[in-house]
Amino acid sequence: MTQTAEDLFNEGIERYKKGESPATLIPLFKDICDRSPKQSTAWTCLAWLYLLEDKPKSAYKAAQKAVKLNPEDPQARVNMAAAMLETNKSGVREHIDIAQRLIMAVSEYRQEIEENCKEGLNRKPDWQNLQRIYDWLFLS
């Protein structure tokens, strides 16, 4: 029996939480995005995985889709800002400002984004642009 995109997504999240390499998860999330191209969370996850694997151009494209599908997702905005910083694109402040407003309005978002940033920095300790974003969101 073929797994649904939702089943694959849940499996991918579990594998990520168990510490699996982003490189091995990228093909899975690409498949999920191909199967469900309007699932913003899959695009958000794919962008994050690309960022962890130092593939900022691919991350930027995935983050653009995630933000377009769900402009109110603070993680999509964080990923977009990170991809823009990594590729030296302008317009980062807009995404940071929106993410900041969202995490100030919804406490669950704040906790989730803070945990995700810390987890990203744990996986990739020298990720200076994510540290900058974290500082902007939580220390300013």
Disulfide bonds with the S-S distance in Angstrom:
none
